[in-house]
Amino acid sequence: MASLPGPAGEAASEARSGTASETAPSETAGRLPSVLAPAALALALGLWGLTRDGSMWRDESVTHQVAHRSLGEIWALLDNADAVHGLYYVFMHGLFSVWEGGPATLRLPSVLAVSAAAALVGLTAFRLAGRRAGVLSGLVFAATPEVQMYAQEGRSYAMVCASVALATCLLARSLTGASGRIGVPYVCAVLAAGWLHVFAALALLAHGITVALSRETPRLRRSWPVAAGCAFIGLVPLVLFSMGQTGQVSWIGGPKPREWFEIAAVALVAVLCAWYLASGERHALVPRLALPLAVVPTAVLLLAAVHEPMYVDRYVLFTNVGFSLLVGTSLSGLLTSASALAPLRSRAARSAAVAVVAAAVVLALTPVTLQMRTPDSRKDDVTAIAEAVRQVSDPGDGVVFAPARRREWRLSHPDEFAGLVDLALMRSPRASATLQGVEFPAAEIRRRMTSMDRIVVLSDPPGQPEDAFEQEAVKREVLRAVFYACSRTQVKGAQVTLYSRSKSCGETPQDD
């Protein structure tokens, strides 16, 4: 590999604007550190505490139990629910058929996907702004708390992020390459992202803005619409099919105040970084490529709330690709400027300053990094819920899930529920090709509940909205009118309550 430029040479190189040497640096000098350093950090962070003490939260539990169905059962399920996750479920089915490793098998694909995405972010920044920008952008991506979180999640979002990172890297190559064309690999990357989760198609919109702003690449402006059209056509069947399942996202509400603050802070940092990079034309291509990707998909989902709330942070995890490119390249520019200051002209002084900044970042991120590797880091803990049920229940007791969608807490831990009678369940999830099964009509649920002496009820924590379905209403009515609460166990994201007809467990009927 060619020798790396010295500090003075690198500072001079990175101060130049818009030149070919800046936007398309040597393909040998700096490529490996730009790719390997971010990938190694992301891999190390992903493998650290991967199993979270064997816990899963409800979305991961869904992945686990669906992946253990047959391909025919998965296909039947997709006709009723979760069509947007179909490709991911099939992939995980194949993986579990080869390696039954529990939480490690569930999460390892996400770890590897984030590691690949970090490498691609580094490579993209390297193509656009040089070695140091590549290394820093990739490291920023790998260290971002949200990215770390979904690197250890048994869902498709990390794989979506890696696919968008690949498409973005290919677009960057077209922006800086001699041909200026984009073709089949780009289409395949976008299709992979979209079929893993349909909202990844929003990356196409961001890329379209980039291409529209890139007037100096006429070949790209001609070839990209063709590639984007092919990708969109390939996604149309999934879009049309999943439109019939929009009820599955009816639970989404608007962002809470804290989320609004985080969204605004990220957007502000992205805009400031883009302004810094565009001023003086330090690396003009970076904000042109990265800013739309960092802010447009989130903005579109927030605007969609006029019709129906659609924003969830994990749906647009891939926006961290654009955000990291902006932050990493800005840091590179700041380091270049700082190296010209008298106190930082020597290599030792610069190394010491970088070490101090790195230590401060590590210390600042340590609390959240540690917390993300505990069972309490997710909305609920299916393993802890199952253990709470085991402790309060006896064989022959009834069990009721209120609401019914919380039956997913049971599906990945059937042993802890052995001997309990699911009073509302008419057809199992597998038999009904659904995620949570099909329940009896309200009258039958009432009859079955009133025939029991003890019922274990699994419900959301206090303060959550109650479903208005007739079956859910009759569950609450029977519990208030006939049963007494013997014990209530609060578990992360849930509560487990033992009800009994006996007055020795309470003085008045329970009124929740």
N, C-alpha and C positions, 0 to 999 in steps of 0.2 A: 504494500500500500504506500502511496506517495506520502512524503513527510508533511506534517501539518504545518500551517503557517504560524509564525510567531505572533505574539500579542500585538505588536505594532502593525504588522502586515494585516492581521485580521481586523484590527480597528479601522484601518484605512479602507479595507475591502468592504466592510459593512457600512461605512459611511457613504459609499458611492450609491447612487440612486438609479434604478431602472435599467441598469446595464445587464448584458447577458451573463457576465461573470458573477453578478450578484444573484440573479434569479435562477440561474442554471449552473451552480458550482460544479466542480469536478466530480465525476461519478465515482471516483475512488476515495478522494480525501474527505473523510467525515461521514461516509455512509454507514459504516459499521457502528461507530459509537452512537449515531443518531437512531439506529434501529435497536441495537442490543441493550444499551443502558435502560431505556424505557421499558423494553420487554422484560428484562430481568427484574426490575423493580416491581412491575405489575404482577409478575409471576410469584415473586416472593411474598408480596402483600396478599395475593389471592390464596396462596396455600397456607398462610399463617392463620390458624384457628378455623380451618375450613369447615369442620363438622359442627361447630358451635354446640359442643356437648351433646351431639346427637339430636338436637332439636330441629323442628321444621315449623314454618308458619303456614297458614291455610292455603295460600297460593302454591307454595311448594308441595304441600300435601296433595293438591289437585294434580300437579305434574306427576308426582310419584304414583298415585293410584291409576291415572289414565295411562301412563307408560306401561303399566303392568297388565293392561287389557290386550286382547288380541288385535291384530290389524283390522279384522272385520268389525270388532266392537268399537275401535277408535273411529273407523269410517262412519259407523252408524251414529256415534256421538256427535260428530261434526255436522250432521244434518240437523241437529237440535241445538247445539251450543258449541262455543269456542272454536268456530271455524277459523278465526284469525290465528289460532295457535296450532292448527292442524299439522303443518310441516314440522314444527318443533316436537310435537307429541310423537310423531312417527320416528323422528331422529332419536328421541330419548327411549322409545320402545326398543329400537335396535341396540342402543348402548346397554340398556339394562339386560337384554337377552345375552349379551356377551360378558358383562361384569355386574354382578349383583353386589355393589359396594355401599348401599345405603346413601347417606347424605354426601359422601365423597363422590359417588357416581353422579348424583343429582346435580352437584355444583361444579364439578371439574370442567365441563364444557364452557361454563361462563368464565372461569378463571383463564382458560386458554384463549377464549375469545377476547377478553380484555387485554391480555398480554399481546395478542396479535394487533389489536386496535392501537395500543400504545406504540408499538413498532411502526405502524402505518402513519400515525400522527407525526412521529419523529421523522419518518422518511418524507412526508409531505412538506414539513417545515424546512427540512434540509434542501429539498428541491427549490423552494421559493426564497429561502433566506440564509442558507448556509449551515455549517456544522453546529455551531453553538445554539442557534435557534432550533435546530432539529432536536438536539439533546434536551434542551430546556422545555420545549413544547411537549415532547413525549413524557418527560418526568412530571410535568404539571398535570397531564392527563392521568397518569398512573396514580398520583397522590391525591387527586380530587376525592373528597369523602363520598360523594354520590357514586362515583365510578367504583370505588372500593366496595361500596355496599352491594351493588348489583353484580360485581365480580364474584360474589359468594351467594348468588341467588339462583335457585333451580327454576328459572324462567328464561324466556327467550331474549330478554332485552339486551344482554351483553353481546349475544350473537348478532342482533340487529345492529348494534353500535359498531361491531367489527366490519360488517358488510358495508355500512355507510362510510366508515373510515376508508375502506378499500376503494369505493366509488369516488370519494373525495380525492384520494391520492392519484387515481387515474385521471381525474379531471385536472389536477395540478400538473401532471405530466403533459397533458395536452396543451395547457396554458403556456408551458415553458419549452415544449419540444419543437422540433423543426417542422414536423408534419402538421401539428395543430388539430389533428383529427381525433375523434373518440369513437370507439366501436364496440364490438361484441363483449369484451371483458367488462366494460362499464355497464352494459345492459344486464349482464349476468349478476353483477354485484348488486345493482338496484333491485332486480327481481328477487334475489336471495333475501335482501333486507325486507322487501315488501311482503313476501310470502311468509316470513317469520313473524311480522306484525305489520298490518296494513298501514298504520300511521307513519311508517318509514317512508311512504311515498311523499311525505312533506319535504324530505331531503331533495327530491327532484325540483320542487318549487324554489328552494334556496339555490340550488345549482343553476337553475334557469336565470335567476337574477344575476348571478356571477357571470354567466355567459353573455347576457344582455349588456353588461357593463364592460365587457372585454372586446372593444371594437378593433383592437390591433390584431385579432386572431380571426380573420374572416372564415378560414376553413372550419374552425371550431364552431362558429356561429351557424355554419351550414350543416355540419355533421351532428351536432348535439341534438337539435330538434328531432332528427330521425331516430337517434338512439333513445331519447326520452320517450318518443312516441311508441317505439317498440316495447320499452319497459312498461309504459302505462297500459298498453294493450294486454301485455302479459299479466297485469295485475287486475284487470277489469273483472274476470270471473270471481276472484276472491272478494273484491269490493261489492259486487252485486249479491253474492251469496251471503256475505256477512251483514248486509243491510237488513236482512230479515231477523237478525239476532241482536238488534240494538237494545233490546230490553235488558241485556246482560250488563250494560253500563249505566243503567238507570240509577245505580247507587252513587254515581259521581256527583258531588256537589261543587260549589265554587271554591276557589282557594281560600284558605283561612288567612287571617292577618299576617301571621308569620310567613306563610308561603308567598303572599304578595310582596312582603319585604324582601325575601330571598330572590324572587323573580326580578324585582326592580333592581336589586343590588347587582345581580349577574349581568343584566342588560346594561346597566350604567358602566360597569367595568369593561364590558365588551366594547361599548361605544367609545369610551376614553382610550382604550388600547388601539382601536381602529383609527381614531383621530391622531394619536401619537405617531402611528406607523405611516399614515397618509401624509402628515405634515413633513415637508422636506422630501417627500417621495422616498423614504428610507427603504421600504419594501412594499411597494404599492399593490402587488398582487395578493399579499396576505389578507388585508382587510377586505379586498374585493371577493376573495374566496370564503373567508372565515366568518365575517360579520353576518351575512345572510343565514348561514348555517347555524350560527349561535343564537339568533333571535327570532327568525321568521317562523319556524315550526311552532315554537311556544306561543308566539303572537296569534297564529292562526287558530290554535286550539282554544285560546282565551277568547278570541272573537266569536268562535263557534258557540260560546255560552249564550249568545243572544237567542239561539234556537234551542240548544240543549247543552248542559255542562259536559265537557269532554276532556278537560285538562287533568292529567295525572303526570307527575314528574317522570316516572319511569317510561311513559309512552314516548318521551322525547329525550331519553338519555343520550342519544347520539348528538345532541346539540353541544355536548361537552367536547366533541371533536373540534368544532369551530372555536369555542371558547378557549381551549387549550392552545390552539395555534396563535390566537391573538395575544394571550398572556405570555406564552413562552417566547414569541418573537419580540414582544415589547421588552421583556426582561433582557433579552440578548442585546437589544439596542441600548438599553440603559447601562448595561455593563460596558458596552463599547464607549459610551459617553463618559462613564465614570473612570475608565482606564486612562483617560486623558488628563484627569485631575492630578495635581502634584502628589497628594498623599497616596495615590493608588498607582503610580507609574511603575513601581517595582513589582515583579512577579510575586514576591513573598507577601507584599501588602494586599495585592488582589486576592491571593489565595486565602489569606486570613479573613478578609472581608466576606468572601464567598462562604467560608466555613461558619462564620458567625451568623450570617443570614440563613444558611441551611439549618443550623442548630435551632435557631428561633422558629423556623417553619415546622421542624420536627416536634419541638416542644408544644407549639400551638395546636398541632394536629393530633398529638398523642391521646388526649382524653376521648375524642370522638372515634379515633382509630381503635382504641381498646374497647369502647362501648359497642362498636359495630360487630365485634366478635363474640358477643354474649347473646344468649337467647332473648334478653330483653330488648334487643335492637330492632325487632320486628313488631308488627301490629299484634301478633298473638304467638303463642307457643303451643303447638298441637301436642307435643310430647308431654308438657306439664299438665295440660288439660286432661289428657288420657290418664295420667297418674292420679290426678285429683278425683276422677270418676272411680278409679279402682279403689281408692281409699274409702269412699263414702258408700259404695254400692254393695249389695249382696246378690247372689244368683237369684234370678226370678224377678228382680225389680224391673219396673218399666223405665224407659228412657225416652225423653222428648227433647227435640231440638227446636228451639224457638228463637229465631226463625228457622225454617227448614233448611236454608242454605248453609247453616252451621253444621249440618250432618257431615260436611267435609272434615270436621275435626275427628270423626270416627274412622274414616275410610283407610287411613294409613296406619292405624293402630287397632286392628280388630281384636287382638288378644285382650286388651284392657276392657273391652266392652263385651267379652264373652259371657254368656248367661243372662244378659240383659235383653228385654223385649222392647224393640223399637215400636212404640204404640201407634205412631202416625204413618209408618211406612207401609205402603201397599205393594210397590214394586221397587226392587233394588236399583241402584244406579246402573249396574251392568245390564240388567234385564230390560230396563226402560230406555237404555241408550241416552242417559242424562248424567249430569254431574252429581246431583244430590238425590236422585230417585223421585218417585211419584208417590204422593201421600193420599191417604183415604179422604173421602168427602168429610166435611165437618161433623156430620151426625155420627159417623162411624168412629171418628177420633174421640168424640165425647163419650160414646159407649165404651170404648176400649180404655180410656183413661179412668172412668168411674168404676171400672171393674178391678182396679189395682189398689193395693194398700200403700205402696211406696213407689214414688216416681223420682228419678233423677232428671233434672232439667238443665240443659246446657243453653245458655243465652248470652247475649252481648252484655257488656258492662252497663251499669246504670247510666241513664242520660242519653242512650241511643234511641233513635226514632223507632217506633213499633210498626211492623208491617200491618196493612189494613186487610189482608186477605182473610177470607172467612175461616180457613183452617187455623190461621194464627190467632184470630180473635177468640175462637172457641177454646184453644189451649189456655189462654190467659183467663178466660171466664171460669173454666172448670177448676183451675188451680186456686182462684180467689174464693170460689164458692164451697169447695169440698175439702181442700187440703190445707195443711199447716206446714210452715217451713221449719224443718228440723235443724238444718245447717246451711250456711252459704259460704263457699270458698271463692275468694277472688284470685283469679289467675291472670297472667298477662293477656289482656285482650278478651277476657271471657269471665263468666262466673258459673260455678257449678253449685246447684241448689238441690238439696234432698228434701222432698215433700212427703208427708205422711198423713193418713187420716187420723192418726192418734193425736188427741189434744195434749198429750204429754210433751209434744214437740213444739207447742205454741199455745197461746191463750186465745187467739182469735184467728179466723181464716186469714191467709196471707193476702195482702192488698198491695201489689207492686205498682 
